[in-house]
């Protein structure tokens, strides 16, 4: 943070402070670009807006595989903490997508299942997914959207089956799934 000129001992100190701030800004920008490039390589996504949004949400190469798991976590948290069976289901699904036990990605996944991420995180991730999906060719777009919504329904069904609801999904989870599906069908919002 820049100190007002009156509080500095002299001109040299003032310009030194500006140099420090500029160097810090350049370093942060280079770090952001490097993180974004590693994320691009991990996800094989080449949409700059999507990569910028995911990088801003603190995704990196180690957590890239979790991007498409986040909507399931959002469903799992509706209306309250995920039960053990749902946690196991999501962890198993993540492991089929390359998330290995003991890795930083697995630790992050467990943290999200222990403590609900902020709504802004869910919103930002879903917006990035929607932007990516909208950039795909139509057949691929429908396949990705359907697979994601089906996975959300499976996670919700695990919870509801334990309640002996058979094929019904509770209203809170259904509402989240409908919103996810709706967001993936429409053009994504511009990043804020």
PEUR-V295110 format. One record per helix or strand. SS is the DSSP state (helix for helix, strand for strand). FROM is the first residue (numbers start at 1). TO is the last residue. Records with the same first field share a line. If there is no record, write none. Layout:
# PEUR-V295110
SS: FROM-TO ; FROM-TO
This chain:
# PEUR-V295110
helix: 5-7 ; 11-43 ; 48-56 ; 64-66 ; 70-76 ; 84-96 ; 104-114 ; 119-134 ; 138-162 ; 171-185
